[in-house]
Amino acid sequence: MIRFTSRFSRRAAILAAAVAAALLGPLTAAPGQATEPVLVDPRPVPMLRRAVLVSDPLVRIGDLVENAGAVAAVPVFRAPDVGTTGSVSTALVLDALRPHRLFRVEVGDITEIEVTRAGRIVTVADIQARILQAFAGQYGLGEASNLTLTVERDVRPFAVEPTSHGELVVARSSYDPRSTRFDITFEVPGSQAARRVPLRFTGTLVEMTEAVIVTRAVQRGDVLKTTDVLIERRPRHEVPIDAASPRDRVAGLAIRQNLRAGQVIRRGDLTKPDLVRRDDTVTMIYEAPGLMLTTRGKAIESGAEGDMITAVNVQSKRTVQGIVTGAGQITLVSATPRVLAAAAVESAGSVPGASGPGALKPGE
C-alpha cells in the first residue's frame, strides 16, 4: 500500500487514479464485456535447429539457434573436420547459451544436433585418374587408357574446403620403366584440410597393348582357323616388336614353327599355306590366246599360292616350272605348247577330243 505524506501528494494521487481509470477503464470487466488485451512480446522465439551445415571451422550460436538475435555471430563450438558430420547434445548447447542470456529457447523433442562441415570430396576415382594423367605420355608410356595402375596402399577419398577449387597438382613424381614402379606426391593449393591428408602414392604402372595369341598348341604347317586365335591385352614389355597386329589377317595362314597355347604370334611366324606339297600329283595348265592345255605332273617341291615351283610331266618326264594358282594346281611358264600338247594327247589315249583330266582343251 502506498503512503501519502502531504496534502498535495494526496490530491495528486487521487487525480492520477482518476486519469488512469478514464483511460484504462475498470480493472475487472463487467459481465458480457471483452477482457483486457494481453501484451505479447513482438520478438520471435529462439528455436533450436535439429541439423546444421557450416562452412567455417567454428560453430556459432546463429548456426544452432534460429532467431538468435544479436548473439547469432558468437562462436561456441569447434566444427568437425571438413566433409564430416558430428553431433552435440542439447544439454551442452543450452549450457553454452546461458552466458549469452539465451534462456528461453524452444527445444521440442531434439536431444542432439547434427553438425556437418561442408566440403568438396576428392574421390578414389579422382585420385587414380590424376595419377594416370600425370604419367600418360611421360617416361615412354602411352595414353592413359592403355595404362594399368596398382597402388600399394589403400586409396581413400578426402575432403577439401568448398571454397577451394584447386585440383590435385603434382609436387614430385618418378617412374622406373624396368621395374614399372612409380612414386608421386600431390598437393591441393589453397586447402588447409588437404595438408593433413597423406597424398603420396607408390605402386606399379604398366602399359597394356592388344596382342594376337593362339588358343591352342599348334604345329609347324598348321593352318590357323578363326577359333585358333584370340586378341588379348598384354603388358607391352611382354609383346614382341614384330608381333602380329589385331588388324592383320591371321586366320587362313600357316604357322612356320610350333607355338604353345597362349603364345603371342609374330608376323614372322606366319606364312601362306602350301597349296601344293612335295610329291603331290598336280594339274599342270598351259594357257595361250584361244588355247588351254592341261596334263598331270608331280610336284618336286612344296609351294603356297603365287610361289614358283618345279614339277615333272609324268608322261614326257620333262621338268617344268610353274606358279601355284590353286590347291594341287600350277600354271606353267617354261613349257612349249607342242611338248605339252603331245603329252596331253598321249595321256588321253591319242584320241583327239577325248575328255579326261589330261585331255587337250582348245580355247574358244
C-alpha positions as CSV (number, residue, x, y, z in Angstrom):
1,M,0.0,0.0,0.0
2,I,1.2,3.5,-0.9
3,R,1.6,6.0,1.9
4,F,0.8,9.6,1.2
5,T,3.0,12.1,3.3
6,S,1.3,15.5,2.3
7,R,-2.0,17.1,1.3
8,F,-0.5,18.0,-2.1
9,S,0.7,14.5,-2.6
10,R,-2.7,13.0,-1.7
11,R,-4.6,15.3,-4.2
12,A,-2.0,14.4,-6.9
13,A,-2.6,10.7,-6.3
14,I,-6.3,11.0,-6.5
15,L,-6.0,12.9,-9.7
16,A,-3.7,10.3,-11.2
17,A,-6.0,7.5,-10.3
18,A,-8.9,9.2,-11.9
19,V,-7.0,9.8,-15.1
20,A,-5.9,6.1,-15.2
21,A,-9.5,5.0,-14.7
22,A,-10.7,7.1,-17.5
23,L,-8.0,5.9,-19.9
24,L,-7.8,2.2,-19.0
25,G,-11.3,1.6,-17.7
26,P,-12.1,-0.7,-14.7
27,L,-9.6,-3.4,-13.8
28,T,-12.4,-6.0,-13.8
29,A,-14.5,-6.4,-16.9
30,A,-18.2,-6.3,-16.5
31,P,-20.2,-9.4,-17.4
32,G,-20.7,-9.7,-21.1
33,Q,-17.8,-7.3,-21.9
34,A,-14.4,-8.2,-23.6
35,T,-11.5,-8.8,-21.3
36,E,-8.4,-6.5,-21.3
37,P,-6.0,-7.3,-24.2
38,V,-2.7,-9.1,-23.2
39,L,0.5,-7.5,-24.3
40,V,2.7,-10.0,-26.4
41,D,6.5,-9.8,-26.8
42,P,6.9,-8.9,-30.5
43,R,10.4,-10.6,-30.7
44,P,10.4,-14.2,-32.3
45,V,11.1,-17.0,-30.0
46,P,14.6,-18.6,-30.4
47,M,14.3,-22.2,-31.6
48,L,16.9,-25.0,-31.6
49,R,17.8,-26.5,-35.0
50,R,17.9,-30.3,-35.5
51,A,20.7,-30.3,-38.1
52,V,23.0,-27.6,-39.4
53,L,25.6,-27.2,-42.2
54,V,28.6,-24.9,-41.6
55,S,31.5,-23.9,-43.7
56,D,33.7,-22.3,-41.1
57,P,35.9,-24.0,-38.6
58,L,33.7,-22.6,-35.7
59,V,30.0,-23.2,-35.0
60,R,28.2,-20.0,-34.0
61,I,25.0,-19.5,-32.0
62,G,23.1,-18.5,-35.1
63,D,24.0,-21.9,-36.7
64,L,22.4,-23.8,-33.8
65,V,19.5,-21.4,-32.8
66,E,17.0,-19.9,-35.1
67,N,16.1,-16.3,-34.2
68,A,19.2,-15.9,-32.1
69,G,19.2,-12.2,-32.4
70,A,22.3,-10.1,-31.5
71,V,24.4,-13.0,-30.3
72,A,24.0,-15.0,-33.6
73,A,27.6,-14.4,-34.6
74,V,29.1,-15.6,-31.3
75,P,31.2,-18.8,-31.7
76,V,30.5,-21.6,-29.2
77,F,31.9,-24.8,-30.6
78,R,34.6,-26.1,-32.9
79,A,33.3,-27.6,-36.2
80,P,34.1,-31.2,-37.2
81,D,36.6,-31.9,-39.9
82,V,35.9,-30.8,-43.5
83,G,33.4,-33.1,-45.1
84,T,32.5,-34.9,-41.9
85,T,29.5,-34.8,-39.6
86,G,29.4,-34.7,-35.7
87,S,26.8,-34.3,-33.1
88,V,26.4,-32.2,-29.9
89,S,23.8,-32.9,-27.2
90,T,21.0,-30.4,-26.5
91,A,22.2,-30.1,-22.8
92,L,25.6,-28.9,-23.9
93,V,24.1,-26.4,-26.3
94,L,21.9,-24.9,-23.6
95,D,24.8,-24.7,-21.3
96,A,26.8,-22.8,-23.9
97,L,23.9,-20.4,-24.5
98,R,23.4,-19.3,-20.8
99,P,26.4,-17.0,-20.6
100,H,24.8,-15.1,-23.5
101,R,21.5,-14.7,-21.7
102,L,19.6,-17.0,-24.1
103,F,17.3,-18.8,-21.5
104,R,14.0,-19.1,-23.3
105,V,14.8,-21.4,-26.3
106,E,12.3,-23.8,-27.9
107,V,13.8,-27.3,-27.7
108,G,10.9,-29.6,-28.7
109,D,12.0,-33.3,-28.9
110,I,15.5,-32.5,-30.0
111,T,18.1,-34.4,-27.9
112,E,21.1,-33.7,-30.1
113,I,22.1,-31.5,-33.0
114,E,23.9,-32.9,-36.1
115,V,26.6,-30.5,-37.3
116,T,28.1,-31.1,-40.8
117,R,31.2,-29.3,-42.1
118,A,30.8,-28.6,-45.8
119,G,33.5,-29.9,-48.1
120,R,34.3,-30.9,-51.7
121,I,35.0,-34.7,-51.8
122,V,38.0,-35.9,-53.8
123,T,37.1,-39.5,-54.7
124,V,39.3,-42.5,-55.2
125,A,38.4,-42.4,-58.9
126,D,39.6,-38.8,-59.0
127,I,43.0,-39.7,-57.4
128,Q,43.5,-42.7,-59.7
129,A,42.6,-40.8,-62.8
130,R,45.0,-38.0,-61.8
131,I,47.9,-40.5,-61.3
132,L,47.3,-41.9,-64.8
133,Q,47.0,-38.5,-66.3
134,A,50.3,-37.4,-64.7
135,F,52.3,-40.3,-66.2
136,A,50.5,-40.6,-69.6
137,G,52.9,-39.7,-72.4
138,Q,55.8,-39.5,-69.9
139,Y,58.7,-41.8,-69.3
140,G,58.0,-43.6,-72.6
141,L,54.4,-44.5,-71.6
142,G,51.5,-44.3,-73.9
143,E,47.9,-43.0,-73.4
144,A,46.2,-43.1,-70.0
145,S,43.6,-45.5,-71.4
146,N,46.3,-48.1,-72.0
147,L,47.8,-47.9,-68.5
148,T,47.1,-50.3,-65.7
149,L,47.5,-48.9,-62.2
150,T,48.2,-50.7,-59.0
151,V,48.6,-48.6,-55.8
152,E,50.4,-50.3,-52.8
153,R,48.2,-48.8,-50.0
154,D,44.5,-48.2,-49.8
155,V,43.4,-45.1,-51.6
156,R,40.8,-43.2,-49.6
157,P,38.7,-40.2,-50.5
158,F,39.3,-37.0,-48.7
159,A,37.5,-33.6,-48.5
160,V,38.8,-30.1,-49.1
161,E,37.1,-26.8,-48.3
162,P,34.2,-25.8,-50.5
163,T,35.9,-22.6,-51.3
164,S,39.0,-24.5,-52.6
165,H,38.6,-25.0,-56.3
166,G,42.1,-26.3,-56.9
167,E,42.8,-29.7,-58.4
168,L,45.5,-32.2,-57.5
169,V,48.8,-30.8,-58.5
170,V,51.9,-32.9,-58.9
171,A,54.6,-31.9,-56.4
172,R,57.0,-34.7,-57.2
173,S,57.0,-37.8,-59.4
174,S,59.3,-40.6,-60.7
175,Y,58.9,-43.8,-62.7
176,D,61.3,-46.7,-63.4
177,P,60.4,-48.4,-66.8
178,R,62.4,-51.5,-65.8
179,S,60.6,-52.2,-62.6
180,T,57.4,-50.3,-63.7
181,R,57.3,-48.7,-60.2
182,F,56.1,-45.1,-59.7
183,D,56.2,-42.6,-56.8
184,I,54.1,-39.5,-56.9
185,T,53.1,-36.8,-54.4
186,F,50.2,-34.3,-54.8
187,E,49.1,-31.1,-53.2
188,V,45.9,-29.1,-53.3
189,P,46.7,-25.3,-53.5
190,G,44.6,-23.2,-51.1
191,S,43.4,-26.2,-49.0
192,Q,44.3,-26.5,-45.3
193,A,42.4,-29.7,-45.0
194,A,44.5,-31.4,-47.8
195,R,47.7,-30.7,-45.9
196,R,46.6,-33.1,-43.2
197,V,46.0,-35.9,-45.7
198,P,48.8,-38.2,-46.9
199,L,48.9,-37.5,-50.7
200,R,52.0,-39.6,-51.6
201,F,51.3,-42.8,-53.6
202,T,53.5,-45.6,-54.8
203,G,52.9,-48.7,-56.8
204,T,53.2,-50.1,-60.3
205,L,52.2,-48.7,-63.7
206,V,52.1,-51.0,-66.7
207,E,51.3,-50.1,-70.2
208,M,49.0,-52.6,-71.9
209,T,48.6,-53.4,-75.6
210,E,46.5,-55.7,-77.7
211,A,48.2,-58.9,-79.0
212,V,47.1,-61.8,-81.1
213,I,47.7,-65.2,-79.3
214,V,47.0,-68.8,-80.2
215,T,44.3,-70.5,-78.1
216,R,45.8,-74.0,-78.5
217,A,49.2,-75.6,-79.2
218,V,49.8,-75.5,-83.0
219,Q,52.4,-77.4,-85.1
220,R,54.5,-76.1,-87.9
221,G,52.5,-76.1,-91.1
222,D,49.1,-75.9,-89.3
223,V,46.7,-73.5,-91.0
224,L,45.1,-71.2,-88.4
225,K,41.3,-71.1,-88.1
226,T,39.3,-68.3,-86.6
227,T,38.8,-70.3,-83.4
228,D,42.6,-70.8,-83.1
229,V,43.4,-67.1,-82.4
230,L,42.3,-64.5,-79.8
231,I,43.0,-60.9,-79.2
232,E,44.1,-60.3,-75.6
233,R,45.6,-57.3,-73.7
234,R,49.1,-58.0,-72.5
235,P,51.8,-55.8,-70.9
236,R,53.6,-54.0,-73.6
237,H,57.0,-55.2,-72.5
238,E,55.8,-58.8,-73.0
239,V,54.7,-58.3,-76.6
240,P,57.5,-58.6,-79.3
241,I,58.0,-55.6,-81.5
242,D,57.2,-57.7,-84.6
243,A,54.0,-59.2,-83.0
244,A,51.1,-59.6,-85.3
245,S,48.6,-56.7,-85.1
246,P,44.9,-57.2,-84.4
247,R,44.3,-55.6,-87.8
248,D,46.4,-58.2,-89.6
249,R,44.8,-61.2,-91.4
250,V,45.8,-64.2,-89.4
251,A,43.2,-66.8,-89.9
252,G,43.9,-68.9,-93.0
253,L,47.7,-68.5,-92.8
254,A,50.1,-71.3,-91.8
255,I,52.5,-71.4,-88.9
256,R,56.2,-71.6,-89.6
257,Q,57.1,-73.1,-86.2
258,N,55.5,-74.8,-83.2
259,L,53.6,-72.4,-80.8
260,R,52.3,-73.2,-77.4
261,A,48.8,-72.2,-76.2
262,G,48.7,-68.5,-75.2
263,Q,51.8,-67.6,-77.1
264,V,51.9,-64.3,-78.9
265,I,52.0,-64.7,-82.7
266,R,54.8,-62.8,-84.5
267,R,54.5,-61.7,-88.1
268,G,57.4,-63.9,-88.9
269,D,55.5,-66.9,-87.6
270,L,53.0,-66.7,-90.4
271,T,53.2,-67.7,-94.0
272,K,50.8,-68.5,-96.7
273,P,49.7,-72.2,-96.5
274,D,51.1,-74.6,-99.1
275,L,48.6,-75.4,-101.8
276,V,51.0,-77.9,-103.3
277,R,53.2,-80.3,-101.3
278,R,56.2,-82.1,-102.5
279,D,55.5,-85.4,-104.3
280,D,51.8,-84.4,-104.7
281,T,50.1,-85.1,-108.0
282,V,49.2,-81.8,-109.6
283,T,47.4,-80.5,-112.6
284,M,49.6,-78.5,-114.9
285,I,48.0,-75.9,-117.0
286,Y,49.3,-74.0,-120.1
287,E,47.2,-71.1,-121.4
288,A,47.6,-69.1,-124.6
289,P,45.2,-67.0,-126.6
290,G,42.5,-69.3,-127.7
291,L,44.1,-72.3,-126.1
292,M,44.3,-74.1,-122.8
293,L,46.2,-77.3,-122.3
294,T,46.2,-79.5,-119.1
295,T,48.1,-82.5,-118.1
296,R,49.2,-84.3,-114.9
297,G,52.5,-83.8,-113.2
298,K,54.3,-84.5,-109.9
299,A,55.5,-81.7,-107.7
300,I,59.2,-81.7,-106.8
301,E,58.8,-79.1,-104.1
302,S,56.0,-77.5,-102.0
303,G,54.6,-74.1,-102.6
304,A,52.0,-71.6,-101.5
305,E,49.8,-69.5,-103.8
306,G,51.9,-67.4,-106.0
307,D,55.1,-69.4,-105.4
308,M,57.2,-70.7,-108.3
309,I,57.9,-74.4,-108.0
310,T,59.3,-77.2,-110.1
311,A,57.2,-80.2,-111.3
312,V,57.7,-83.2,-113.6
313,N,55.4,-84.1,-116.5
314,V,54.5,-87.7,-115.7
315,Q,54.1,-88.5,-119.5
316,S,57.1,-86.8,-121.0
317,K,59.3,-86.9,-117.9
318,R,60.2,-83.4,-118.7
319,T,60.9,-81.0,-115.8
320,V,58.9,-77.7,-116.0
321,Q,58.3,-74.7,-113.8
322,G,55.0,-73.2,-112.8
323,I,53.3,-70.9,-110.4
324,V,50.9,-72.3,-107.8
325,T,47.5,-71.0,-108.7
326,G,45.3,-73.3,-106.6
327,A,45.1,-76.4,-104.5
328,G,47.1,-79.1,-106.4
329,Q,47.4,-76.8,-109.5
330,I,50.2,-75.0,-111.2
331,T,50.3,-72.8,-114.3
332,L,53.3,-73.5,-116.5
333,V,55.7,-70.8,-117.5
334,S,58.6,-72.8,-119.1
335,A,56.9,-75.5,-121.3
336,T,56.2,-75.2,-125.0
337,P,52.6,-75.8,-126.3
338,R,53.9,-78.6,-128.6
339,V,55.6,-80.6,-125.9
340,L,52.6,-80.2,-123.5
341,A,50.1,-81.0,-126.3
342,A,51.9,-84.2,-127.1
343,A,51.8,-85.2,-123.5
344,A,48.2,-84.3,-123.3
345,V,47.2,-86.3,-126.4
346,E,49.3,-89.3,-125.1
347,S,47.6,-89.2,-121.7
348,A,44.2,-89.2,-123.5
349,G,45.0,-92.3,-125.4
350,S,45.8,-90.5,-128.7
351,V,42.1,-89.9,-129.2
352,P,41.5,-86.3,-130.4
353,G,38.8,-84.6,-128.5
354,A,38.8,-87.2,-125.7
355,S,37.9,-86.0,-122.3
356,G,39.7,-86.5,-119.1
357,P,42.0,-84.8,-116.7
358,G,44.9,-84.9,-119.2
359,A,42.8,-84.0,-122.3
360,L,43.5,-81.3,-124.8
361,K,41.0,-78.5,-124.3
362,P,41.0,-76.0,-127.2
363,G,40.1,-72.5,-126.1
364,E,37.2,-70.6,-127.6
